[in-house]
Amino acid sequence: MYRFLLTPRWWGINVFVLLSIPFCIFMGSWQLGRFEDRVQDHRTATEQVTEAKSEAPRPLKDMLPVTKATSGKLVTASGRYAKQLLVPGRELDGRQGFYVLALLRTGSGEALPVVRGWLPGTAGTARVPAPPAGEVTVTGALQASETPGDNGVSAQGGLPAGQTAAISAASLVNLVPYDVYDAWVTLSKGDAGMKAVPAAAPPDSGLDLKAFQNLGYTAEWFAFVGFVIFMWFRLLRREVESVRDAELGLVTGEEPVAVDAAVK
């Protein structure tokens, strides 16, 4: 009854099944491993931000460029505040508000974006404290430049003058006539009564949409394994039933195909 499994058609089906199942298991395991790696990165980054609060701050130049190892670390920088900008649409403690961002001109001539703090409400210049005048030294957590559209960072364009959607050198360099560090700092203590903005985890280290996409792909690959096995058994059962029907004489054979008289 099962001799049909040795036919070329079923050889092809069986080979496909035998190859696809381990392939799907491998891909599902790989996606699950990617998700677990992101979970571990998230834990490490969270611990790193917590530990950084108890470490002594280091000079900014010693911590650049920003990496997963340096992100969240406390740094110090000195200079004079220049242009101040507002970053609208930023949530803190479940409330909508905006960041107050000032560019600190350092001795090198480059400007370091410094988030002085967060204020609730709609971004506006009327009630925003002006940055301190003269030479200042700031201490805060080092952060990587933001990417518009990622991790809740707005990609909105056409903002009013004095506002920017993302804190990144690529965005800020178009707003000022001097170079900008490819990094930014959030002050450990909010300036002028503003609320301090907590340091964020390094890019690609949090439980973001990409992490849960990996988890979703894991489920899809393992579900495909079940689908392949189900379809194989369904085809097998259908073939067995056809063989039994033929042995019992229940298969009448194919009906002759009618041929058009004109073709004859």
Phi, psi and omega per residue, in radians:
M1 nan -0.578 -3.072
Y2 -1.729 0.280 3.130
R3 -1.146 -0.348 3.130
F4 -1.096 -0.338 3.126
L5 -1.147 -0.286 -3.137
L6 -1.635 0.020 3.117
T7 -1.306 2.713 -3.135
P8 -0.966 -0.660 -3.135
R9 -1.063 -0.814 -3.108
W10 -1.324 -0.480 2.999
W11 -1.030 -0.765 3.118
G12 -1.096 -0.759 3.126
I13 -1.090 -0.801 -3.090
N14 -1.143 -0.720 3.112
V15 -1.096 -0.730 3.112
F16 -1.056 -0.777 -3.133
V17 -1.119 -0.792 -3.091
L18 -1.161 -0.488 3.100
L19 -1.504 -0.664 -3.049
S20 -1.246 -0.625 -3.103
I21 -1.092 -0.935 3.118
P22 -1.123 -0.558 3.102
F23 -1.113 -0.791 3.141
C24 -1.140 -0.686 3.113
I25 -1.116 -0.721 3.112
F26 -1.085 -0.825 -3.114
M27 -1.150 -0.688 3.102
G28 -1.133 -0.715 3.112
S29 -1.151 -0.655 3.119
W30 -1.134 -0.775 3.112
Q31 -1.127 -0.663 3.095
L32 -1.135 -0.678 3.084
G33 -1.107 -0.673 3.085
R34 -1.086 -0.714 3.123
F35 -1.138 -0.767 3.137
E36 -1.120 -0.625 3.084
D37 -1.106 -0.703 3.131
R38 -1.190 -0.639 3.080
V39 -1.095 -0.753 3.133
Q40 -1.163 -0.705 3.089
D41 -1.058 -0.691 3.133
H42 -1.111 -0.762 3.115
R43 -1.100 -0.776 -3.136
T44 -1.100 -0.759 -3.132
A45 -1.135 -0.693 3.115
T46 -1.111 -0.771 3.105
E47 -1.117 -0.652 -3.123
Q48 -1.129 -0.749 3.130
V49 -1.121 -0.696 3.131
T50 -1.158 -0.778 -3.137
E51 -1.165 -0.585 -3.104
A52 -1.075 -0.493 -3.117
K53 -1.135 -0.451 -3.110
S54 -1.703 -0.049 -3.140
E55 -1.562 2.692 3.100
A56 -1.267 2.394 3.126
P57 -1.149 2.583 3.136
R58 -2.064 2.752 3.131
P59 -1.027 2.513 -3.093
L60 -0.975 -0.774 -3.056
K61 -1.083 -0.438 -3.127
D62 -1.405 -0.165 -3.038
M63 -1.997 0.123 3.130
L64 -1.789 2.617 -0.049
P65 -1.292 2.869 -3.112
V66 -1.292 2.225 3.079
T67 -2.245 3.141 3.079
K68 -1.101 -0.488 -3.117
A69 -1.354 -0.523 -3.088
T70 -1.763 -0.300 -3.141
S71 -1.086 2.294 -3.134
G72 1.590 -0.193 3.132
K73 -1.264 2.590 3.113
L74 -1.355 2.318 3.111
V75 -2.304 2.820 3.057
T76 -2.163 2.613 3.087
A77 -2.656 2.585 -3.132
S78 -2.137 2.637 3.116
G79 2.882 -2.777 3.129
R80 -2.178 2.374 3.107
Y81 -1.204 2.407 3.097
A82 -2.018 -2.001 -3.086
K83 -1.230 2.483 3.065
Q84 -2.041 2.395 -3.104
L85 -2.254 2.841 3.071
L86 -2.008 2.481 3.127
V87 -2.012 1.705 -3.048
P88 -1.308 2.914 3.024
G89 1.224 0.621 3.124
R90 -1.952 2.223 -3.084
E91 -1.690 2.470 3.085
L92 -2.550 2.212 -3.126
D93 0.961 0.652 3.084
G94 1.364 0.148 -3.138
R95 -2.067 2.540 3.116
Q96 -1.476 2.480 3.125
G97 -2.956 -2.597 -3.102
F98 -2.666 2.716 3.066
Y99 -1.560 2.601 2.994
V100 -1.841 1.974 -3.022
L101 -1.981 2.182 3.102
A102 -2.125 2.491 -3.139
L103 -1.658 2.093 -3.102
L104 -1.682 1.941 3.102
R105 -1.334 1.985 -3.114
T106 -1.563 3.107 -3.123
G107 -1.100 -0.416 3.137
S108 -1.354 -0.181 -3.089
G109 1.664 -0.358 3.084
E110 -1.340 2.735 -3.132
A111 -1.868 2.367 3.089
L112 -1.795 2.057 3.069
P113 -1.147 2.196 -3.116
V114 -2.165 2.093 3.055
V115 -1.461 1.872 -3.092
R116 -1.275 -0.443 -3.134
G117 2.829 -3.008 -3.087
W118 -2.186 2.476 3.072
L119 -2.234 2.525 3.136
P120 -1.360 2.825 3.050
G121 1.673 -2.846 -3.124
T122 -1.556 2.440 -3.122
A123 -1.031 2.277 3.109
G124 -2.804 2.664 -3.046
T125 -1.586 -0.211 -3.006
A126 -1.130 -0.681 -3.046
R127 -1.969 0.352 3.139
V128 -1.625 2.147 -3.138
P129 -1.077 2.417 3.104
A130 -1.269 2.625 3.131
P131 -1.202 2.680 3.121
P132 -1.041 2.547 3.105
A133 -1.565 2.776 3.093
G134 1.424 -3.045 -3.127
E135 -1.235 2.293 3.134
V136 -2.351 2.720 3.020
T137 -2.105 2.188 -3.095
V138 -1.931 2.644 3.070
T139 -2.297 2.247 -3.134
G140 -2.942 3.135 -3.105
A141 -1.491 2.290 3.131
L142 -1.305 2.405 -3.120
Q143 -2.362 2.595 3.101
A144 -1.369 2.658 3.094
S145 -0.997 2.459 -3.129
E146 -1.387 2.723 3.062
T147 -1.995 2.049 -3.140
P148 -0.950 2.317 3.133
G149 1.626 -0.147 -3.136
D150 -1.888 2.469 3.041
N151 0.909 0.707 3.066
G152 1.448 0.016 3.124
V153 -1.346 2.206 -3.084
S154 -1.203 2.516 3.046
A155 -1.886 0.327 -3.079
Q156 -1.126 2.399 3.070
G157 -1.960 3.102 3.107
G158 1.159 0.563 3.110
L159 -1.299 2.737 3.091
P160 -1.056 2.794 3.092
A161 -1.022 2.450 -3.134
G162 1.543 0.141 3.119
Q163 -2.252 2.662 3.069
T164 -2.471 2.537 -3.086
A165 -1.438 -0.615 -3.067
A166 -2.229 2.583 3.087
I167 -1.670 1.577 -3.112
S168 -2.604 2.617 3.132
A169 -1.066 -0.653 -3.113
A170 -1.078 -0.601 3.140
S171 -1.446 -0.755 -3.026
L172 -1.281 -0.528 -3.092
V173 -1.105 -0.360 3.102
N174 -1.451 -0.159 -3.077
L175 -1.854 -0.221 -3.110
V176 -2.337 2.699 -3.083
P177 -1.581 0.463 3.140
Y178 -2.485 2.902 -3.103
D179 -1.248 2.654 -3.113
V180 -2.198 2.403 3.089
Y181 -1.079 2.508 3.069
D182 -1.468 1.062 -3.103
A183 -3.067 2.956 3.027
W184 -2.641 2.915 -3.065
V185 -2.252 2.381 3.006
T186 -1.880 2.164 -3.042
L187 -1.066 2.492 3.137
S188 -1.147 -0.569 3.100
K189 -2.183 2.284 3.135
G190 -0.982 2.396 -3.110
D191 -1.533 2.433 3.043
A192 0.957 0.755 3.070
G193 1.439 -0.011 3.120
M194 -1.387 2.777 -3.123
K195 -1.490 2.308 -3.134
A196 -1.155 2.456 3.117
V197 -1.610 2.093 -3.117
P198 -1.161 2.624 3.114
A199 -1.171 2.500 3.115
A200 -1.695 2.796 3.089
A201 -1.182 2.685 3.125
P202 -1.024 2.711 3.107
P203 -1.004 2.528 3.107
D204 1.048 0.517 3.109
S205 -2.234 0.052 -3.106
G206 -1.862 3.034 3.079
L207 -1.481 1.227 -3.096
D208 -1.671 -2.928 -3.103
L209 -1.068 -0.640 -3.131
K210 -1.092 -0.685 -3.136
A211 -1.093 -0.778 -3.113
F212 -1.323 -0.355 2.986
Q213 -1.153 -0.727 3.077
N214 -1.029 -0.713 3.129
L215 -1.160 -0.680 3.103
G216 -1.145 -0.712 3.104
Y217 -1.125 -0.611 3.092
T218 -1.022 -0.842 3.141
A219 -1.094 -0.658 -3.127
E220 -1.145 -0.765 -3.127
W221 -1.141 -0.738 3.133
F222 -1.220 -0.586 3.080
A223 -1.149 -0.594 3.122
F224 -1.173 -0.573 3.059
V225 -1.028 -0.857 3.120
G226 -1.079 -0.657 -3.141
F227 -1.138 -0.737 -3.141
V228 -1.095 -0.795 -3.140
I229 -1.122 -0.737 3.125
F230 -1.062 -0.788 -3.114
M231 -1.177 -0.611 3.118
W232 -1.112 -0.815 3.122
F233 -1.138 -0.605 3.133
R234 -1.175 -0.748 3.094
L235 -1.145 -0.698 3.120
L236 -1.073 -0.806 -3.126
R237 -1.103 -0.707 3.136
R238 -1.127 -0.695 3.141
E239 -1.183 -0.737 3.120
V240 -1.061 -0.758 3.130
E241 -1.091 -0.650 3.109
S242 -1.151 -0.708 3.115
V243 -1.118 -0.772 3.132
R244 -1.094 -0.747 3.116
D245 -1.071 -0.669 3.138
A246 -1.178 -0.697 3.130
E247 -1.154 -0.562 3.137
L248 -1.503 -0.025 3.129
G249 1.316 0.386 -3.130
L250 -1.513 -0.184 3.138
V251 -1.621 2.055 -3.072
T252 -1.517 -0.108 -3.096
G253 1.531 3.038 -3.086
E254 -1.388 2.444 3.105
E255 -1.307 2.511 3.139
P256 -1.111 2.485 -3.132
V257 -1.439 2.248 3.140
A258 -1.188 2.384 -3.140
V259 -1.979 2.319 -3.119
D260 -1.100 2.361 -3.108
A261 -0.998 -0.622 -3.123
A262 -1.119 -0.595 3.122
V263 -1.220 -0.690 3.061
K264 -1.004 nan nan
